[in-house]
């Protein structure tokens, strides 16, 4: 690894979660960390132990992840002004995270030192030097994030360079220049990175950019041209305000266009991108470079014609090299390997190329073309596999269900009611329930109907309910995708339903949620 | 205008519509063209008259737009191989569009000439030279788009430069270097643009980039650094595959960061961005640079604190300079001026600062915070203004409505039914209807109830129905926004409804659609 020319430093779990609409539970963070490691990311920044107990918890759990390649990094700040580093509780928490890498940020901009930190330039440098040295003494690889470096440098090159010098003296393994406000232009990045390399030739530099000018990727590339050997960013560019540098774009640029190998399996890039979207329940950005649904879609008649004659005509790379595809319909199938892994988890040995695997893959592809997505709905995928393999037993037969919504205009609240008519082994049951909303009523009526037959479902409850409208392609109607998370208090599982009717889509996901629990209990 | 250092060339209406999910009707295109002109765009590419009758129609209608500043451009290709230019029907259509500017594209890449065009290098150059000269002779300002220029140059600089030379000899006003496949990196753009300027110093150059590497904006900026004086792009970066260069980002970079003035009212940038999203019914990209909803949102506790102390700490520009705002709730109000213009259209003189204007603006702000959006729902905005001014008369009183959805599992299709109970001037009416889906049933029952009182509504029908799920901020539930377009065969109007219940949101938009028609008829 030490022979790599450029190292990838992912901060999806820390700076990414500063973005609006990008929330991750502790479990989500562990799943993403595992995936980043498998993909070949070099550093994974897991969180800031000093800022909240959830991050402390994450680092405790993360020890069981057994990362194959990546080094886990805890993030924090320099010691407080006028406090000895060994007495700073935030710094202590960084050590207690027991990560091989600790990344600390410090102030580069004189304005920030005097106006925000309200201390002296000298004390600021001491804070940097002391904290880096203290962590290095405890055998940590210390990465120094120079916050506001470019703004600070433009204001006063001497001051900004002196703060880096302090970090280098403290023993920092890498000096990361941060464009914290995202306002710097690529030619400025190139020039300033060059100046830093000249001033501090013995310490590697890195880059941390933000997308406030839609230039985060360009700035990272410019920095590599000027000698940076570490790029910080996030998957799909999530992050505060307009987001961080999008690693999903930087990685193929480096590997395919600049001949700088950074990951072993670039063809898994698209799946990784979708995985992070689905885990965080964010819609996939169709126009995303390299991995987007339309990244290799050809609409103009002339282009389609030319692509048929010669793909290079309108494709800057081979789509498969990043796991994407020219033909959108085919590409909807996000990785056969995921399905094989899932089957293995179920204890079902499924071989690539076997007839069973073939039939499951065909079925998944059909359903994905209909708008299903299984990345965050492992429960429904498990049911599908069980059905295809014949290990599935139907827990009930539905006769019909009915929902009713009555809206008044005299101040009376609306009334949502659902009835469910079903039978279990020939015994009929008819139930009715009211709820907050039609779906809630339907959920309650279904449980009420099944409870006499399956008392164990009293432990199962709905943990999350999410709706997404899928845009209709061409002239077809828009579809609704409903994702549900169910829990029995110990484990959780996701299920999915798709229909042009939101009630039916919800029903399908609700039924799968209970059905999976019953299949597993058998 | 000729003193400008960099000219903006918008191709939202042509290259933008090559993007998936970005469709514009003829009316949409005229509305956007008018808005681009008011904003100060220099060139507006309206379409390709040779490719479809809709674009020919557009150019006919566009003559009535009376643009104040922008020049309209018709787009097309060079003459066919082995055909005299004056006999080429596609070139004739370009002249018949009667625009002051004609933009034609030609091949720069030898591979494309021989493999796609299947002609000789010499004939290709003649095609370029002849077509430019012919159009220039007919008093058109001719812009030459050199397709695949960067790929062609990397393959053979001599060949690529010779094609530009042919365009310059023909009398092209500007040579636009196109990164058609979007695969070129900024340092390559800088170097190649420099080489072109050196080779052809007497003809201005421009740049047309695509976002396949997330570098379209960076490439445009690099080109300006190397001497380009025209930037081609689209609003919000719409366009084929990953999209075109995003003018919404380039404009503030030039104006605020490179001291190159390009538009007179930069503070209207955010409204323009939302306008194009809403007209094309695309969701706003929250993380968009400069104009996005979260572009100046501060989530991290430390950042919020620092911003309070010193805004420059975490804001690279003053948000108001692009019409955006630090406080998201305040910024949801997209331009008071739009509302005043709307009132003026209604013949209601509403002065900025008057009590009526104040109460309307407050109401709009309230509703926008609730998830309403009026950019594409002028009908609902008109009703709101009428209500606030007291010129509104309620056409009916709703007592209640009811919807029912019954799903069978025996192959019987689902049954959707709605009942509506209302009164008009004290006369009660109760109706029931079945429909394809609950909303369709509700629409039919409502019309059935109103028809005896207002027979004129038989002319009104539903032209479009769109649903969007609005993500819940913080812990609030997700809301549903329904946009409806109604028509009476002559004109169309948009209305909007928002609720946490999709049926109620649809009802609100349906009622507004009929209500507006009745108000206008009175």
Interface residues (C-beta under 8 A of the other chain):
Chain A: X18 X19 X20 X21 X51 X111 X112 X115 X116 X148 X180 X181 X182 X183 X185 X186 X187 X211 X212 X213 X214 X215 X217 X218 X221 X222 X225 X237 X240 X241 X242 X243 X246 X249 X252 X253 X257 X258 X285 X286 X287 X288 X289 X290 X292 X293 X294 X295 X296 X297 X298 X299 X300 X301 X303 X306 X309 X310 X312 X313 X314 X315 X316 X317 X397 X398 X399 X400 X401 X402 X403 X404 X405 X406 X407 X408 X409 X410 X414 X437 X438 X466 X467 X468 X469 X471 X473 X478 X500 X501 X502 X503 X504 X507
Chain B: X18 X19 X20 X21 X51 X111 X112 X115 X116 X148 X180 X181 X182 X183 X185 X186 X187 X211 X212 X213 X214 X215 X217 X218 X221 X222 X225 X237 X240 X241 X242 X243 X246 X249 X252 X253 X257 X258 X285 X286 X287 X288 X289 X290 X292 X293 X294 X295 X296 X297 X298 X299 X300 X301 X303 X306 X309 X310 X312 X313 X314 X315 X316 X317 X397 X398 X399 X400 X401 X402 X403 X404 X405 X406 X407 X408 X409 X410 X414 X437 X438 X466 X467 X468 X469 X471 X473 X478 X500 X501 X502 X503 X504 X507
